[in-house]
Amino acid sequence: MPRYDKPEYEGDSRPETQKHIDLVNENGKKFCDKFLERLTHHDASKLEDPEHKYFDKGTPQLQSSTFGEKSYDDAKARIKPGLDHHYANNDHHPEHFGAQGISGMNLYQLLEMWIDWTAAVKRHADGNIFNSLMYNKDRPEFHMDDQVFNILMNTATEDFPDQMDSANEKFQKYLEAEMDRDIPDEANADAGSDS
């Protein structure tokens, strides 16, 4: 792509646009560097006490359970002290923010949460990001508003289309409702046309 650092004619806007593009790139690189630094420390507290001893015991039970079902909740309850420490020390979890949940997060924290969720579903034989999103949307302590939910759902649809068909009935009903909402009502369309 050519650069436009100097105007080629009177009123040439391209040098100013080039400055904007350069600044967007500079800001984007700073953001990505900071985010990548966060990822190098992701879940590091699980590697040491007091957390690792709880996760030694609980990880096999968590992996063999279905996310969001009683077996999963029971496995989490058995390692609650480790999880409490983990949530208190890792701000990519909505639980870290108490009553604020997701609404207390910044963009770095939200992105790390998203990437964590997409990796976590792969730890379960029946893991599915769409099921996870539907479950987490309904968790009142997460405070996931519709806008954040839709952004995450749009991202999941783009990045994990292969998981859509295997998602649970709740997601399939949600998808049908969204499709019905997006399809214009033919009767209304006909009523508004000049025939």
Secondary structure by P-SEA (a helix, b strand, c coil): ccccccccccccaaaaaaaaaaaaaaaaaaaaaaaaaaaaaccccccccccaaaaaacaaaaaacccccaaaaaaaaaaaaaaaaaaaccccccccccccccccccaaaaaaaaaaaaaaaaacccccaaaaaaaaaacccccccaaaaaaaaaaaaaccccccccccaaaaaaaaaaaaaacccaaaaaaaccc
